[in-house]
Amino acid sequence: MALALIIAVFLPLIAAFLIPLAGAGMGRRVQLLAMPFPLISFGLILWCAFQHESGTQAFLEVATWVPSLGLDLVFLVDGLSLFFGMVVSGVGVLIFWYAGAYLDDHYEEHNRFYAYLLLFMAAMLGTAFGGNLLLLFIFWELTGISSFLLIGFLHGTKEGQTGSRMALLTTVFTGLVLLAGVALLGMQVGSWHMRDILAADLSLVDGGLAAAILILFAVGAFGKSAQVPFHFWLPNAMSAPTPVSAYLHSATMVKLGVFLTARVFGVFSEMDLWAPLMAGVGFTTLLVGSIFAFFSHKLKAILAYTTVAMLGLFIGFYGIAESSGARYDFMHILNHTAYKGCLFMVVGIIDHATHIKDIRHLGGLWRRMPLLGFISVVAAASMAGIPLTSGFVSKEYILTELYRFMENPTGLPGWLPLVFSIIAFTFMAALSIRFVWHIFFRPEPEGVAEHFHHPGLMIHLPPLVLVVLTLVLGIFPVLYGPLLLALETPGLTAAMDPAYVFKLWHGVNTELITSLSVLASAIVLYFGANAVNWRWEGIPRWLLLDLAFNKGVYALPTGAKNLSRFLRAEAPLDYIPIIAATIVFSLGGFFILHAEVFAFDQMIPFFLESFYKQHLFIALLITFASFGIIFARRWTSQVIFLSTVGFLITVYFVIYQAPDLALTQILIEAATLILILLLLDRFPKSIMRGERSLRISRIRQSMNTVVAIGVGSVVFLFTYAVLLRKEMDYIGQYFLENTVELAKGTNAVNTVLVDFRGFDTLLEIAVLLIAILGSIGLLMRYRRSSEEMEEGEFGAGGFGIHANDNETTK
Amino acid sequence: MQVIFPLLIPLLTAILGLLAIRSSAGRRLFFAASAGGQLLFSLWLLASVFSSGSQVMYLGGWSAPYGIVLVADPIAAIMVVLVCLTAFSCILYGFQETSIRNEHPLRLPLIQFLVLGLNLSFLTGDLFNLFVAFEVMLLASYALLTLEADDWDVRQAFPYLAINLFGSAFLIALCAFAYGLFGTLNFAHIAVRAQEMSGEPLLVAFGMLAMLVFGIKAGLFPLYYWLPNAYPIMPIALAALFGGMLTKVGVYVLLRLFGTILPHDMDLLYVVLAWLSAATMFFGVLGAASRPYIRGILSFHILSQVGFMMLAITFMTPFAFAAAILYMAHNIIVKSGLFLVGGAVMVLNRTDKLENTGNLWVRTPVLGVGFLLLALSLAGIPPLSGFWGKYMIIVAGFTAGEYVLVAIAIVTGLLTLFSMLKIWMGSFWQSKESVPVVTSDRRWIPMTVIVGGLTVISLIIGLLPEFFIQMAMTAAEGLLDKDAYIRLVLGDLP
């Protein structure tokens, strides 16, 4: 079984990287190349399902991967993973089939499209079977990336770009939140292996932390499943080609949130927060989604919002389930997948045949495409929950659950899920009627015939398969029995009575009456909306949040730029003051807090004791010269003052008995001074007035003064504090003592320079060399050769985006 | 003995190249061969450090702590390999970017000096020698920055020069304070003396000053302002080398400082550094989002990721250090790779201003795949190389109980993705009739091959992380095990 799963997951993954190469130039026929992979995966998973013993969990240890982080390649086989595996690969087969007919020669890059699809399928299967929480997360993110590529497949369009960006940022953000949850949960449990995770007892963990972990997981699930407040991305992701919408956004990827909820059900469901969080958000989304769907006009938007609503229902369904387990959850998910995938494919066919995306401009298609009409009627009936479709069966059982919850509510008012659901079901039933009637049966408006061409039989077959499934299960619900029994999942599924038979007719009970009244009010609602001719411009944009999101996306660069400006990161004149101020603040602040290190009472005796008279004199002279630098008006005088400081420092070398250094210092000072003066002589006279010609505001001037004094004080205090420590034994002593004996020189400074630490000197010579090279570089300023400038028709590659192009500074 | 090669070979190469070689083609061959050889040597050094332990070399035979000592411990060996790898790919890339006739004759020797400075910064075990290494590195970087610059570029380069000189002044002051406080300059010896002083306020002050001084080099908020406008002016091959390596020296020194040199009880410093790192990554990534051209985005981004690494340092556990090291290694490779993609875009679209780029996903899908893998890796999408380090940092943060800092890191990850998407949308997905794709300029093909090479390395780290995590763990334990370091360098001296 392990081998079968490895092939089922990794074969599509490998194929995803080979298809673009193998399928180059094949055009739409790449589909034939890609088609076998979902078939193989589906077959293998089906086989695994038959091998699997119901009600157990098998962990297939495939390989170790990153043992130090607790991540291994483990597959978890249980009812949940098999169910999702079969849905993903089964619908995958239909989608690949459908895409072959849908993506005709008008599209380009077919090979990439199928590569993305395969990548996506592999990622989905990996998530479903992931037996290590980290592994699951890795595949989870991979679904996000591959769906990004798929949504943006038509990346030339603006919708393709904004839609895919929105989907990626939303799902990656919530994914990162989930990652934090994954990390925290694994750290509490001490392992990321699903066996340990599922056996975790969170009641031992600190309550606040456990609640935080639950919220992090929930945000991850809500993001992927487009729950309020993340519901905005899904409708925008509909810019993808229809096969993608049908596969990702109805049948599989968006159900990952539901999957995750089911996966961690056993871990969290006993917490008090579970029901209010999951059911609260889920049923709110159900209500909001169905209302949005009812008020939308774009075909795909209608379906997208109903999907959002149904996902909310599923998540809420787990929220209100008893902590011993959920009942018949897979049945509802399967039914939804069947009719929603089908409806998406129908919309794709309509778009393909008429090039119309808005329900207001459609009509009378029954005459032109009766088979499609039949498919739509059945699928829409299932969405509305009309008897003889699987949707009806689901709805009855869901209502049973809702009534049960109303009687013993936990954590949230018992009526809320029921009332929200009834309202939502009414809206969805009403829009189902609209969907069928307005597209197929009302008189044909102008414009439909204009582009119409019959899409051919092939493209009808995949939705037909789903419709047949809907009908068979709807008429013979007894079939659910063995299916659900086989997929029983420990920790998730409530104990089932093997003898229980699913029936179509439960007699006249509360559920049936509710169901019928929902349908009745839906008809009233439909005619009510008809009376005003569905005359509204969709949903107010601000409710969708996507506008806000896009605004945010566009405002971010500008805002960030302003922030950078505010932080003065774009003002070169402020760079050094800011650095200096940081040093002054942190060190100065620290010194103030620890003033005792300075022993201020000893300060004056210390200086009197340690200063030679020459010292004091030189120090005064240096201070005087430094003031000269600041207050002199011309550059030349400033340079001379600066040089004076340098010359005066040589006296220190003399005092400390380093004549060579003194000599060097004098030479350098002299050379520098002469060179700079010569250089300044060549400057235009107007600049010669020096920095006084720069207008510097008073504020900046005084701030700079303060910072400069601060730097001086901090360095002074630090030096003073260091000097206070007299008892230190310096390694310099070693040099003084051993210079003659070991280094054969009588001047320790010299032996340090050329022998003890000769390597430093070698490299300082290299520094001089580099400085010379650098000046040469500046002197022989680089000129692009004429041929380089004229290279090709568009000028030199790689250069030429300078001052006029990007305004990095004001 | 192996320790000296990463210093000797670049030095000799640079000097020989300056003196002996006249023809441009010969120069290219010579320097490329030398860079390749250095890469092999560094791998050899790495292998022997990991198989038979750290190596110490007492220069001039003067025993520590009196002479200068070179230490190749695991972290140093790893960093040297990364330097050689980045330098090698950037040199090869530079050959494509600039035609042989237009190549500045000083560029290659100066790169070798830069490599010398970088390698020495990692290998040295002496504070003043570290200052010298920084001087070599910075002088070479000033020279390279303005080597092929026009007037506008020189103006942009000036803040870089000014601030780094300012920083160097503080670095030399730091050396003086160190000598005054500890009476020695040798890292191991300082570590011994600092341990004795543990708890004294002056030691904390020293640590604070060191943190800020090296923070300037590493790009710590608010000391990083010099960087984002300086790097974009360089030719891409150099920008990639600078962007990949230079700030990481600062990060490395901080690792060394907090791990090996200072006592492990400087809680005040860890808190300050943690919050400054958080600010760095957050403001850095926002700065990146504000830039409308590829090199600008990537340059600003460097800071954000440096913030990640420094944040990890503050948790002060072997696991967190390993996270920082792994993240740093990944980041060096991926960041250089992304710069090189930017160069290929500039060749193909004749600009890297996102408004005027486009059509590349259709025309050059291989480059697109390379960019996508590198960019997603940078954003920390699993299972690419950036994920593991980021995940480890998150775990380390949770272990330390720093939930707010982790939250900032997570938001930063999202914004990173945002800014990478900006490039992806602008250059690859955007389709604009008016934007040319000059595939006839064949330079983009070898450029893509070099990008591909770096992408493959990043993929290997991503798909087989265990090996690299183990290496990083070894290096981290080496950094934090002060006693072992002291024994290694000083022998059984007190």
Interface residues (C-beta under 8 A of the other chain):
Chain A: P20 T64 W65 V66 P67 S68 L69 E108 E109 R112 F137 I138 E141 L142 I145 G152 H155 G156 G160 Q161 R165 L168 L169 V172 F173 L176 V177 L179 A180 A183 L184 M187 V553 L556 P557 T558 G559 A560 K561 L563 S564 L567 R568 A569 E570 P572 D574 Y575 I576 I578 I579 A580 T582 I583 S586 L587 F590 F591 H594 E596 V597 V715 F718 T719 A721 V722 L723 R725 M728 D729 Y730 I731 G732 Y734 F735 D755 F756 R757 G758 F759 D760 L763 E764 A766 V767 L769 I770 A771 L773 G774 I776 G777 L778 R781 Y782 R784 S785 E787 E788 E791 G792 E793 F794 G795 G797 G798 F799 G800 I801 H802 A803 D805 N806 T808 T809
Chain B: L11 L18 L59 G60 W62 P65 Y66 G67 I68 E97 S99 R101 N102 H104 L106 P109 L110 F113 L116 L120 F128 N129 V132 A133 E135 V136 L139 A140 Y142 A143 T146 L147 E148 A149 D150 W152 D153 V154 Q156 F158 P159 A162 I163 F166 G167 F170 A173 A176 F177 Y179 G180 L181 F182 G183 T184 L185 N186 H189 E200 P201 L202 V204 A205 M208 L209 L212 I216 P222 L223 Y224 Y225 W226 P228 N229 P232 P235 I236 V272 F283 L286 G287 A288 A289 S290 R291 P292 Y293 G296 G343 M346 V347 L348 R350 T351 D352 K353 W361 V362 P365 L376 A379 I381 P382 P383 F387 W388 Y391 M392 I394 V395 F398 T399 V406 A407 I410 G413 L414 L417 F418 L421 K422 M425 W429 Q430 S431 P436 V438 S440 D441 R443 P465 E466 I469 Q470 M473
